[in-house]
């Protein structure tokens, strides 16, 4: 899938649930280059801890990589 197709999938809550399961903490989910295939795209998931997350998901019969990055912190208001 190309970047625009993946971006369209991110607009669907089912995609978030497929990747996140029952997780309710802070996260950011987007589309980016696949580090294992620089000419391809995948999802980029930023969460506080990178352990225990899927490294790929299957949507519409296609295996899509999930690049998990730890250390994510939610933004705190200035006030």
N, C-alpha and C positions, 0 to 999 in steps of 0.2 A: 504494500500500500504506500501511496505517496503521502507527503506531509499534509496536504489538504484533506485527504480522506481520513487520516488519523485525527486531525483537528475536528472534523465533523463528528467522529466517534466520541470525542471528549465532551461534546455537548449533551450526551446521553448519560443519565444517572446510572444506567445499567453498566456502563463501562467502568465508572468509578467503583461501583459495588463489586464488579468482577475482580478488579485489582486490589481493592482495599478490604473486602470482606466486611467484618463487623467493626473494623477500626473506626474510632470516633475522635481521634486526636488531630493535631495540626498536620497539614500536608500541602504540597503543591504538586500538581500533575500537569504535564505539558507534553509537547512533541519535540524531539530533537534527533540528532544523528545517532545511529547505532554505533557504539564504540567498537564492536566486533566486525562491523561492515560499514565503513565510512561513507559508502555510496547509498546506504539504506537509512531508513528512519524507524523510530520506535517511540515508545512512551518514556518520559523522564519523570520519575517519582522521587520527590524530596520529602523525607520524613526524619524525625529525631534520631532513630536508630535503624540501620540498614539490614539488620538480621531478620529473617523470617518472611521476607516478601517474595512474591513470585518473580522470576527472572524472565518470564514470557507469559503471554496469554494467547488463547486462540479465539479469534473473532471472525465470523463469516468464513470459517474454514482456513484462515490464515494465521500462522504463528507470528506474533508480534513481540519483539523484545521489550523488556521493561528494564531500563537502566535506573537502579536504585541508588540514591545518594543520601547518606546520613548527615546528621548535624543540623537539620532544618529547625529553625525557631520561628514561631509566629511573630509578626510585627506587633510591637507595643505602642500604644498611643503616646503622643508627646505630652499630654496633660495627665 
